[in-house]
Amino acid sequence: MDSLKKRWGITSNYQFVIIFIVFAINGSLSAKISSFAMNYFGVNNENTHWVFYYLFLLLLVLPVYPFMLIFFGYLFGQSKFFFPFSKKMLKSMGLGFIFKNY
């Protein structure tokens, strides 16, 4: 745990717990959003090949996930941690131009 705190640059266990809570909320909410979106578009396991189903699911969720991290990180007072984390994630997806000036 201490090595992870050092790697992330956080100092307290409270901050560590809050960061994990934000990741948990974000993961759960992205699963709900993806389920809603897939139902909205009429895509499910029964009418779509599994490869295309999961590809479509990833294409829906991945671009939204970093923005949700920034939002929930801000709500929980951890934007200093989540903004660079999300910026790095968006750069790796080829969407780094969104935060070019930050």
C-alpha positions, 0 to 999 in steps of 0.5 A: 500500500505504501508503494502505491501511495508513493507512486501516486504521490498521495500522503494519507490513507484517507486520500487513498480510500477516497481515490478507491471510492471514486474508482469504484463509483466510476466503474459501477456507473460506467457499467450502468451507462454502457448497459443503458446505451446498449439497450438504447441501440438495441444491441445485446448478446442474442442479436449480435456476435460477441466480438462486435458486442464487446467492441461496441461496448468498449467504443461506448465506454472508453471515451466517457470514462476519463471525463467521469473520473474528472467529474467524480474526482472533483466532487470528492476533492481529488481533482489534483490526482484525477485530472493528470490521470485522466489526461494521460488516459485520453492521450493514450487513446489519441484524444489528448488534443482535448486538454492540449492547453492544460 
